[in-house]
Amino acid sequence: MTGEIPTIKLSPKYILIGLLLLVAAIVALSIYGQKIRFFGVADIRGPWHEFLLDQLMQNFYLDAEGNVTTFVNALLLFIPSLLLTVIGMWKITVKDKFRFHWIGLALIFLFLSIDEAAVIHESMIKPMRAIVGAEGFFYFAWVIPGMVIVAAFGLVYLMFFLHLENKFKILFLLSLGVYISGVIGGEMVSGYYASSIGQKNFTYAVVASLEESIEYIGCSLIIYSLLKYIEHYLPEGMTFKIS
């Protein structure tokens, strides 16, 4: 016995790999489930087989709400909120100039997580269509106020971004860029297909599943970037001691 306290060290690289593998599995299940929905299966071997097929079609479809994928997405957004809270609390203790920017980011991701679970932004589609008569790329009309919010976010956080070290500028810009391109850009592509061919067909299901996956990948990259930031500035924060 050495008397050493066992520790668990988090690895940002392996966490990212695990998250990306999870995203790949969810996308595959989503597309396969919709393939079954629209093209059927050769035969259904009993009630349990039918039950499993129903779960696959409903609970793992990335474009549906209130299912397993919704929970995963909400969780992926909640994790950055927790990590940003850790960073924000540390920044407050050292009276960092941008401490409230970090806390603001934590609150933003908390809201995004709640929004994903409660489907708040989706409820904006009908009233926005009534105002702008959106179609095509703007068929899911919530993206219009969404673009305005992203632009405002960029202005508010410009100085915060510029003060970061170059490697974290690259990491945060890449991860946020992928996430926003999935949330806004991907939704516009899905909106175009939904407006053109409708939403009840396999082509739309594939497009929507791939579009949603970009959002998941972006969020995974955000988690990785924040873990790398904590690892760089707070190495002890990456280790959990078990006593």
C-alpha positions as CSV (number, residue, x, y, z in Angstrom):
1,M,0.0,0.0,0.0
2,T,1.5,3.3,-1.0
3,G,-1.1,5.5,0.6
4,E,-1.7,7.4,-2.6
5,I,-5.2,8.7,-3.2
6,P,-6.6,7.2,-6.4
7,T,-7.4,9.8,-9.1
8,I,-9.4,9.9,-12.3
9,K,-8.0,12.1,-15.0
10,L,-10.2,13.3,-17.8
11,S,-8.8,13.2,-21.3
12,P,-10.2,15.8,-23.7
13,K,-9.1,13.8,-26.7
14,Y,-10.8,10.5,-25.6
15,I,-13.9,12.3,-24.5
16,L,-14.1,13.9,-28.0
17,I,-13.6,10.6,-29.7
18,G,-16.3,9.0,-27.5
19,L,-18.8,11.8,-28.3
20,L,-18.1,11.6,-32.0
21,L,-18.6,7.9,-32.0
22,L,-21.9,8.5,-30.1
23,V,-23.0,11.0,-32.8
24,A,-22.1,8.6,-35.6
25,A,-24.2,5.8,-33.9
26,I,-27.2,8.1,-33.5
27,V,-27.0,9.3,-37.1
28,A,-26.8,5.7,-38.3
29,L,-29.8,4.7,-36.2
30,S,-31.8,7.8,-37.2
31,I,-31.3,7.1,-41.0
32,Y,-31.9,3.4,-40.6
33,G,-35.0,3.9,-38.6
34,Q,-36.5,6.2,-41.3
35,K,-35.5,3.7,-44.0
36,I,-37.7,1.2,-42.2
37,R,-40.4,3.8,-41.8
38,F,-40.7,4.6,-45.5
39,F,-39.6,1.3,-47.1
40,G,-40.6,-1.2,-44.4
41,V,-39.0,-4.5,-43.5
42,A,-39.2,-8.0,-45.0
43,D,-41.2,-9.3,-42.1
44,I,-41.9,-8.5,-38.4
45,R,-41.0,-11.4,-36.1
46,G,-43.4,-11.0,-33.2
47,P,-44.5,-8.1,-30.9
48,W,-41.0,-7.5,-29.4
49,H,-39.5,-7.1,-32.9
50,E,-42.3,-4.6,-33.7
51,F,-41.7,-2.8,-30.4
52,L,-38.0,-2.4,-31.1
53,L,-38.7,-1.2,-34.7
54,D,-41.2,1.4,-33.4
55,Q,-38.6,2.7,-30.9
56,L,-36.0,2.9,-33.6
57,M,-38.3,4.9,-35.9
58,Q,-39.6,7.3,-33.2
59,N,-37.0,7.6,-30.4
60,F,-33.9,7.8,-32.5
61,Y,-35.0,10.1,-35.3
62,L,-32.9,13.3,-35.1
63,D,-35.6,15.5,-36.6
64,A,-38.2,14.5,-34.0
65,E,-38.8,16.2,-30.6
66,G,-39.3,14.7,-27.2
67,N,-37.3,11.5,-27.9
68,V,-33.9,10.0,-27.0
69,T,-32.0,12.2,-29.4
70,T,-33.6,15.3,-27.9
71,F,-32.4,14.2,-24.5
72,V,-28.8,13.6,-25.9
73,N,-28.8,17.0,-27.5
74,A,-30.0,18.8,-24.4
75,L,-27.3,17.0,-22.4
76,L,-24.6,17.9,-24.8
77,L,-25.6,21.5,-24.4
78,F,-25.8,21.3,-20.6
79,I,-22.2,20.0,-20.3
80,P,-20.7,23.2,-21.8
81,S,-22.8,25.2,-19.3
82,L,-21.3,23.3,-16.4
83,L,-17.7,23.7,-17.8
84,L,-18.3,27.4,-18.4
85,T,-19.6,27.8,-14.9
86,V,-16.4,26.2,-13.5
87,I,-14.3,28.6,-15.6
88,G,-16.5,31.5,-14.7
89,M,-16.2,30.9,-11.0
90,W,-12.4,30.7,-11.3
91,K,-12.4,33.9,-13.3
92,I,-14.4,35.6,-10.6
93,T,-12.0,34.6,-7.9
94,V,-9.1,36.1,-9.8
95,K,-11.2,39.1,-10.8
96,D,-10.6,38.5,-14.5
97,K,-11.7,41.4,-16.8
98,F,-14.0,39.0,-18.8
99,R,-15.3,37.0,-15.8
100,F,-18.9,38.0,-16.6
101,H,-18.5,37.0,-20.2
102,W,-17.7,33.5,-19.1
103,I,-20.8,33.4,-16.8
104,G,-22.9,34.8,-19.6
105,L,-21.7,32.0,-21.8
106,A,-22.7,29.5,-19.1
107,L,-26.2,31.0,-19.0
108,I,-26.5,31.0,-22.8
109,F,-25.7,27.3,-23.0
110,L,-28.1,26.6,-20.0
111,F,-30.8,28.3,-22.0
112,L,-29.9,26.4,-25.2
113,S,-30.2,23.2,-23.2
114,I,-33.6,24.1,-21.8
115,D,-34.7,25.3,-25.2
116,E,-33.8,22.0,-26.8
117,A,-35.7,20.0,-24.2
118,A,-38.7,22.3,-24.2
119,V,-38.7,23.0,-28.0
120,I,-39.1,26.8,-27.4
121,H,-37.5,28.0,-30.7
122,E,-39.7,25.7,-32.8
123,S,-42.8,27.6,-31.5
124,M,-41.5,30.7,-33.2
125,I,-41.9,29.2,-36.7
126,K,-45.6,30.0,-37.2
127,P,-45.6,33.6,-35.9
128,M,-42.5,34.4,-37.9
129,R,-44.1,32.9,-41.1
130,A,-47.1,35.1,-40.4
131,I,-44.8,38.1,-40.4
132,V,-42.4,37.4,-43.3
133,G,-44.2,34.7,-45.2
134,A,-41.1,32.5,-45.2
135,E,-40.4,29.7,-47.6
136,G,-37.4,28.0,-49.2
137,F,-34.3,28.3,-47.1
138,F,-36.3,30.3,-44.5
139,Y,-39.2,27.7,-44.3
140,F,-38.3,27.1,-40.7
141,A,-38.6,30.8,-40.0
142,W,-37.2,30.9,-36.5
143,V,-33.7,31.1,-38.2
144,I,-34.4,34.7,-39.0
145,P,-34.4,36.0,-35.4
146,G,-31.8,33.3,-34.8
147,M,-29.4,35.0,-37.3
148,V,-30.0,38.4,-35.6
149,I,-29.2,36.9,-32.2
150,V,-26.0,35.3,-33.5
151,A,-24.9,38.7,-35.0
152,A,-25.6,40.4,-31.7
153,F,-23.7,37.7,-29.8
154,G,-20.7,38.2,-32.2
155,L,-20.7,42.0,-31.4
156,V,-21.0,41.6,-27.6
157,Y,-18.3,38.9,-27.4
158,L,-15.8,40.4,-30.0
159,M,-13.4,41.8,-27.4
160,F,-13.7,38.7,-25.3
161,F,-12.7,36.6,-28.3
162,L,-9.8,38.8,-29.3
163,H,-8.2,38.6,-25.8
164,L,-7.9,34.8,-26.0
165,E,-4.6,33.1,-26.9
166,N,-4.3,32.2,-30.5
167,K,-4.8,28.4,-30.1
168,F,-8.0,29.0,-28.1
169,K,-9.2,31.5,-30.7
170,I,-8.8,28.8,-33.3
171,L,-10.5,26.1,-31.1
172,F,-13.4,28.3,-30.0
173,L,-13.9,29.7,-33.5
174,L,-13.9,26.3,-35.1
175,S,-16.2,24.7,-32.6
176,L,-18.7,27.5,-32.4
177,G,-18.5,27.9,-36.2
178,V,-19.5,24.2,-36.7
179,Y,-22.2,24.4,-34.1
180,I,-23.8,27.6,-35.5
181,S,-23.5,26.3,-39.1
182,G,-25.5,23.2,-38.0
183,V,-28.1,25.2,-36.0
184,I,-28.7,28.0,-38.5
185,G,-27.2,26.8,-41.8
186,G,-28.2,23.2,-41.5
187,E,-31.8,24.3,-40.5
188,M,-31.9,26.4,-43.6
189,V,-30.9,23.5,-45.8
190,S,-33.6,21.3,-44.1
191,G,-36.1,24.1,-44.6
192,Y,-35.4,24.2,-48.3
193,Y,-36.0,20.5,-48.7
194,A,-39.1,20.6,-46.4
195,S,-40.5,23.5,-48.5
196,S,-39.7,21.7,-51.8
197,I,-40.5,18.1,-51.2
198,G,-42.2,18.0,-47.8
199,Q,-41.0,16.3,-44.6
200,K,-42.7,12.9,-44.9
201,N,-40.2,11.2,-47.2
202,F,-36.8,9.4,-46.9
203,T,-34.8,12.1,-48.7
204,Y,-35.8,14.7,-46.2
205,A,-35.2,12.3,-43.3
206,V,-31.6,11.8,-44.5
207,V,-31.0,15.5,-45.0
208,A,-32.5,16.4,-41.6
209,S,-30.5,13.6,-39.8
210,L,-27.2,14.8,-41.4
211,E,-28.0,18.4,-40.7
212,E,-28.7,17.7,-37.0
213,S,-25.5,15.7,-36.7
214,I,-23.5,18.9,-37.6
215,E,-25.0,20.5,-34.5
216,Y,-24.1,17.5,-32.3
217,I,-20.5,17.5,-33.7
218,G,-20.2,21.3,-33.1
219,C,-21.3,20.8,-29.5
220,S,-18.9,18.0,-29.0
221,L,-16.1,20.2,-30.3
222,I,-17.2,23.0,-27.9
223,I,-16.9,20.5,-25.0
224,Y,-13.5,19.5,-26.2
225,S,-12.3,23.1,-26.5
226,L,-13.5,24.0,-23.0
227,L,-11.8,20.9,-21.5
228,K,-8.6,21.9,-23.3
229,Y,-8.9,25.4,-21.8
230,I,-9.4,23.9,-18.3
231,E,-6.5,21.5,-18.8
232,H,-4.3,24.4,-19.8
233,Y,-5.2,26.9,-17.1
234,L,-6.6,24.6,-14.4
235,P,-4.9,21.3,-14.7
236,E,-6.1,20.2,-11.2
237,G,-9.6,20.8,-12.4
238,M,-9.1,17.9,-14.9
239,T,-8.4,15.4,-12.0
240,F,-10.9,13.9,-9.6
241,K,-9.5,12.5,-6.3
242,I,-11.3,9.5,-4.8
243,S,-10.8,9.2,-1.0
